[in-house]
Amino acid sequence: MKRLEIPEFASEAEEAQWWYDNREVLGQNFRDALKKGTIHHGGPAAILRETQLVTVRLANRDLDRVEQVAKERGIGDHACIAELLREALDREDAKKAKKRKSA
């Protein structure tokens, strides 16, 4: 079984490409773990610890916009929402940092 280190990704598209590029190794690792009985439901435990399920109501028009952006970026709706939220939070952090510098 080849051990792959999952890197930090700059975008969901970059992450999707990494998983695609490593699909053969991942598939073989999956088959090996299945044979050994070491596979478990839910994916890598480290990833699961770093995420939390959140339910949010969105206006239909906003969801339509998310679907369009997701299609343009070539990612799923949920991944797109996470990416858009991360981008918005990064902009907020940049605004705060700019205010601190000018104060």
Rosetta blueprint (number, residue, H / E / L):
1 M L
2 K L
3 R L
4 L L
5 E L
6 I L
7 P L
8 E L
9 F L
10 A L
11 S L
12 E H
13 A H
14 E H
15 E H
16 A H
17 Q H
18 W H
19 W H
20 Y H
21 D H
22 N L
23 R H
24 E H
25 V H
26 L H
27 G H
28 Q H
29 N H
30 F H
31 R H
32 D H
33 A H
34 L H
35 K H
36 K H
37 G L
38 T L
39 I L
40 H L
41 H L
42 G L
43 G L
44 P L
45 A H
46 A H
47 I H
48 L H
49 R H
50 E L
51 T L
52 Q L
53 L L
54 V L
55 T L
56 V L
57 R L
58 L L
59 A L
60 N H
61 R H
62 D H
63 L H
64 D H
65 R H
66 V H
67 E H
68 Q H
69 V H
70 A H
71 K H
72 E H
73 R H
74 G L
75 I L
76 G L
77 D H
78 H H
79 A H
80 C H
81 I H
82 A H
83 E H
84 L H
85 L H
86 R H
87 E H
88 A H
89 L H
90 D H
91 R H
92 E H
93 D H
94 A H
95 K H
96 K H
97 A H
98 K H
99 K H
100 R H
101 K H
102 S H
103 A L
